């Protein structure tokens, strides 16, 4: 993990305390699948954005409140 990849993760909205774990998952996945890439920075950016999207989907949504029933 270098400063450039750290910045990519921050721009993709990966929470700072989680960046190390997300990067470790990226490396493990690439090694497990025997991945080769022409542009590892682009692959990392895509991984971060996908991680952010998955995190947003897994967060519980607040139910909508009907304004007529507010107290």
N, C-alpha and C positions, 0 to 999 in steps of 0.2 A: 504494500500500500504506500503510494507516494502522494505528495501534495496535489498533483494533477488529478489522480483518481479520487482523492478525498473530495476535491471540488466538484467533480462529476456527480458523486453521490449526493452532495449537498444540493446541487442544482436540481437533481431528480427527486428531492424532498425525502431522502432517507434520513431518519432521525440520527443525529450525530452519535449517540451512544450505541446505535445498532450497526453502524457502518462496518466495523471490524468483523462482526458476525456475518453480515451480508457478503462481504468480500471473501471470507473463508468459505461460505457456501458456493460462491461463484467459482473459486479455484477448485474446490472439491468436485463440483459438477463437471467442470471442463476436463479435469484429469480422469474422472470416472468414465466419461463418454469418449475420451481420446480426441477431444476437440482440437482443431486447428483453426486459426483465424487470420485473415489478412489485416484486421484492425481490432486489436484487443481493447482499445479505448472505446470503440463503438460497441463492442460486445458487452463491455462493462456498463456503459450507459444504458443499453437495452435491458440488461439484467436489473439495474437499479430501478428503472421506470416500471418494469413488470412487478418487482417487489413492492413498490409503492402502491400500485393498482391493487394488488392482492391484499395488502394491509388495509386499504380503504374499504374493500368489499367485506372483509372479515370483522370490521368494527360494527358493534351494534348501532342501529339507527334509532334516533329518538322518535317516538311516535308523534304524529301530527296531532296538535291540540286544536279542537274546534273552538274558535274564539267565543262562541255563544255559551260555552260551558266553563269558561275560565272563572276562577274565584279570586 
